[in-house]
Amino acid sequence: MPCVAAPARGCGRASNWFTLTGVADVFEPEWQFESGRRPFLYRVAGIGAQAGTERLGASLYEIDPGGQISPLHVHHANEELIIVISGRPTLRTADASRALSVGAVVACPVGKRGAHTVENKTDERVRVLIISTMVYPDVIEHLDSGMIVVLTTPPDEMGVDDIGLAFARDDAVNPAAGPPPA
């Protein structure tokens, strides 16, 4: 069976019931994006895509001191799993905040009970791996700002026929009320 491994790491012998398509490394990632816009101070590597996933997303975030990866938000279609790789990040939910330690695994179910963001309130960088079910379309609700995001496909795969909208909840039109006046 073919096995494609990252150059710095080896790849063991694949058994005959599956084929490895790639290998990614959470300790030596290939960073793909960096945000330096406060409060979003992080780097991200698409570990899942690098490893060859097709139906799961897995993003490795390295968060700078004082940074966070996103606004407090809710996914209405996707479940996420947060795994702490290094450091002591703070998990903020709709109800509370708490420090996490290396190895902590937190489930963020679909809907309001899964509201979350990850912040770094320490003096050292932290790393978290976030795994997602990648179900689209998805509606993401930013709880602090009232922004609603509607995506029919992942943002990095948007084509001319896809929808990616963001709007304030207060500006939304009630679909049961019919079309807005001209």
Backbone torsions as a table, in degrees:
resi	resn	phi	psi	omega
1	MET	NA	140.3	179.6
2	PRO	-71.6	148.4	178.2
3	CYS	-141.0	120.2	178.4
4	VAL	-106.0	119.5	-177.4
5	ALA	-117.6	154.2	173.4
6	ALA	-61.2	143.0	-173.8
7	PRO	-55.6	-37.0	-175.5
8	ALA	-81.7	-13.6	-176.4
9	ARG	-118.9	151.0	177.0
10	GLY	-85.5	174.1	176.7
11	CYS	-138.6	123.8	-178.7
12	GLY	-67.8	173.3	179.6
13	ARG	-69.0	127.5	179.6
14	ALA	-80.7	139.1	176.5
15	SER	-74.3	172.0	-174.9
16	ASN	-83.4	0.8	180.0
17	TRP	-99.2	-2.6	173.9
18	PHE	-153.2	164.3	179.3
19	THR	-124.0	128.0	174.6
20	LEU	-77.8	134.3	179.1
21	THR	-106.1	-14.6	179.7
22	GLY	-177.2	165.7	177.9
23	VAL	-135.2	132.0	175.8
24	ALA	-118.6	160.7	-174.3
25	ASP	-129.8	117.9	-179.6
26	VAL	-74.1	-13.7	179.6
27	PHE	-96.8	-22.5	175.4
28	GLU	-134.6	67.2	-174.2
29	PRO	-77.6	162.2	170.1
30	GLU	-97.1	99.1	-177.8
31	TRP	-67.2	138.4	-178.0
32	GLN	-115.0	-17.9	-178.5
33	PHE	-154.2	144.6	175.7
34	GLU	-133.2	131.0	176.9
35	SER	-110.2	127.4	178.1
36	GLY	-117.3	17.3	-177.5
37	ARG	-95.6	110.4	-178.2
38	ARG	-56.4	140.4	2.1
39	PRO	-89.4	9.3	-175.2
40	PHE	-90.0	86.0	-176.7
41	LEU	-112.7	94.8	-175.9
42	TYR	-158.8	166.4	168.6
43	ARG	-119.4	151.1	179.4
44	VAL	-137.1	142.2	175.4
45	ALA	-125.9	130.1	178.1
46	GLY	-79.3	74.5	-175.4
47	ILE	-58.5	-41.0	-179.9
48	GLY	-61.4	-49.0	179.2
49	ALA	-63.3	-40.4	179.0
50	GLN	-62.3	-32.7	-179.8
51	ALA	-85.1	-12.7	177.2
52	GLY	100.2	17.7	179.0
53	THR	-65.4	151.2	178.8
54	GLU	-116.1	-29.4	-176.8
55	ARG	-123.6	1.0	176.7
56	LEU	-121.9	141.6	170.8
57	GLY	-101.0	143.8	175.2
58	ALA	-145.5	109.3	-178.3
59	SER	-115.2	128.4	175.9
60	LEU	-95.0	123.0	178.0
61	TYR	-111.0	134.8	169.0
62	GLU	-113.3	115.6	-172.5
63	ILE	-104.7	127.3	178.2
64	ASP	-72.6	157.9	175.5
65	PRO	-53.6	134.0	-179.9
66	GLY	82.3	-0.3	-176.4
67	GLY	-101.3	173.2	173.3
68	GLN	-147.4	165.2	-175.0
69	ILE	-94.8	-19.7	-177.0
70	SER	-166.1	167.7	168.3
71	PRO	-68.7	163.1	172.5
72	LEU	-60.5	122.7	-172.7
73	HIS	-145.5	165.0	179.5
74	VAL	-127.4	135.7	170.3
75	HIS	-100.7	133.9	179.1
76	HIS	-97.3	-1.7	176.7
77	ALA	-129.5	-23.2	-173.2
78	ASN	-112.1	135.3	171.4
79	GLU	-94.6	143.1	179.1
80	GLU	-127.5	155.5	177.9
81	LEU	-129.1	125.7	-179.7
82	ILE	-105.9	127.6	179.0
83	ILE	-124.2	124.7	-179.8
84	VAL	-82.8	120.9	-179.8
85	ILE	-93.5	-41.0	178.5
86	SER	-154.2	154.2	177.3
87	GLY	82.4	-169.1	-178.6
88	ARG	-129.3	75.9	178.6
89	PRO	-69.9	162.7	175.1
90	THR	-107.6	126.9	174.4
91	LEU	-92.3	122.3	174.8
92	ARG	-107.2	129.1	176.3
93	THR	-116.5	-176.3	179.5
94	ALA	-66.3	-23.5	-174.7
95	ASP	-105.2	-28.3	-171.4
96	ALA	-163.3	176.1	173.0
97	SER	-127.9	146.8	174.8
98	ARG	-153.1	145.5	178.3
99	ALA	-75.3	140.9	177.2
100	LEU	-112.4	156.4	177.8
101	SER	-116.1	167.5	179.6
102	VAL	-54.4	132.3	179.6
103	GLY	94.4	-11.8	179.9
104	ALA	-63.9	141.1	178.1
105	VAL	-126.7	124.7	-177.1
106	VAL	-125.9	128.6	176.7
107	ALA	-91.1	136.1	176.0
108	CYS	-119.3	91.9	-177.5
109	PRO	-68.5	167.5	176.9
110	VAL	-62.7	141.9	175.6
111	GLY	94.6	-177.6	-172.7
112	LYS	-59.3	-30.9	-179.7
113	ARG	-70.6	-11.0	177.3
114	GLY	-100.7	11.4	-179.4
115	ALA	-56.9	136.6	-177.0
116	HIS	-164.0	159.4	160.7
117	THR	-153.0	161.5	179.0
118	VAL	-120.8	127.7	-177.7
119	GLU	-121.0	159.1	175.0
120	ASN	-118.6	104.9	-179.9
121	LYS	-101.4	15.1	-179.0
122	THR	-103.9	-179.1	179.0
123	ASP	-94.8	1.6	-179.0
124	GLU	-124.9	155.5	176.4
125	ARG	-63.7	148.6	175.3
126	VAL	-124.7	155.4	177.1
127	ARG	-126.1	133.3	173.3
128	VAL	-132.0	144.2	174.6
129	LEU	-105.5	124.4	178.6
130	ILE	-113.5	120.8	-179.8
131	ILE	-106.5	135.6	-175.6
132	SER	-131.5	152.1	179.0
133	THR	-74.8	-15.8	175.8
134	MET	57.9	47.7	176.7
135	VAL	-92.5	127.1	177.8
136	TYR	-131.1	144.6	7.4
137	PRO	-72.1	156.6	177.3
138	ASP	-131.3	148.0	172.5
139	VAL	-118.0	124.8	-179.1
140	ILE	-114.0	130.6	-177.5
141	GLU	-112.6	121.8	175.2
142	HIS	-90.5	109.7	-169.7
143	LEU	-69.0	-35.7	-177.2
144	ASP	-74.1	-34.7	-175.5
145	SER	-101.4	-16.4	-176.3
146	GLY	79.1	11.7	178.4
147	MET	-77.4	141.9	175.7
148	ILE	-116.2	133.0	177.8
149	VAL	-119.2	129.4	178.5
150	VAL	-117.9	124.8	-179.2
151	LEU	-130.4	130.8	175.3
152	THR	-93.7	-9.4	179.1
153	THR	-158.0	162.6	177.8
154	PRO	-56.9	143.0	-177.0
155	PRO	-53.4	-35.7	-178.9
156	ASP	-78.8	-1.0	178.1
157	GLU	-116.8	10.5	-177.0
158	MET	-59.1	130.4	174.5
159	GLY	-118.3	-178.7	-176.0
160	VAL	-65.4	-25.2	-179.5
161	ASP	-93.3	-0.9	-178.1
162	ASP	-91.4	161.3	-179.2
163	ILE	-117.2	129.3	173.3
164	GLY	-137.6	101.0	-176.2
165	LEU	-123.4	147.2	172.4
166	ALA	-136.6	134.2	-179.2
167	PHE	-155.4	159.3	176.9
168	ALA	-74.8	138.4	178.6
169	ARG	-54.0	-38.1	-179.1
170	ASP	-65.9	-21.1	179.5
171	ASP	-92.0	-2.1	-177.5
172	ALA	-69.0	148.8	176.6
173	VAL	-98.7	134.9	177.5
174	ASN	-70.3	115.3	-176.4
175	PRO	-64.2	-23.7	178.9
176	ALA	-76.3	-13.9	-177.5
177	ALA	-86.5	-2.9	-179.1
178	GLY	87.8	-176.5	-177.2
179	PRO	-67.2	150.2	179.0
180	PRO	-67.9	154.5	179.3
181	PRO	-63.8	146.9	-177.6
182	ALA	-78.3	NA	NA
